[in-house]
Amino acid sequence: MRADVASVPFAEGRLIASRIADARFIPLESENHLLLESEPAWRRWCDEVRTFLPATFGADSTFRALTPRERQLIELVAQGRDNAQTAAHLGLSQKTVRNHITRIFSKLEVENRAQAIVLAREAGFGQRTS
């Protein structure tokens, strides 16, 4: 949502997000009212939507037990990213990612990354287009 759009006050976006379970309001830079695929913020928008939707619609109770950060990480794991790529994408240390992944594996009751990826993809995570 653009901050300078007169027809839709910026604060309304924050209000709407505050009333949706597990939603986060994330301002994105754009010259348009609707974000275009050619804009730099497009990728971030896609990542955020993919992280939110499986956690909100259709994910089984196992995945609903994950924190928003853990759902964000399992989305990246399901995309096939390793810990270094995930850390770089999220601006975290590899050790922090490793600690999160360990907790996720425990919650999902899986023993390894491959099992976590299969389970996550079956629940709708990792469905990126590029």
DAGIGI-V571523 format. One record per run of one state. SS is the DSSP state (H for helix, E for strand, C for the rest). FROM is the first residue (numbers start at 0). TO is the last residue. If there is no record, write none. Layout:
# DAGIGI-V571523
ss=SS from=FROM to=TO
ss=SS from=FROM to=TO
This chain:
# DAGIGI-V571523
ss=C from=0 to=8
ss=H from=9 to=17
ss=C from=18 to=40
ss=H from=41 to=55
ss=C from=56 to=59
ss=H from=60 to=63
ss=C from=64 to=66
ss=H from=67 to=77
ss=C from=78 to=81
ss=H from=82 to=89
ss=C from=90 to=92
ss=H from=93 to=107
ss=C from=108 to=111
ss=H from=112 to=121
ss=C from=122 to=129
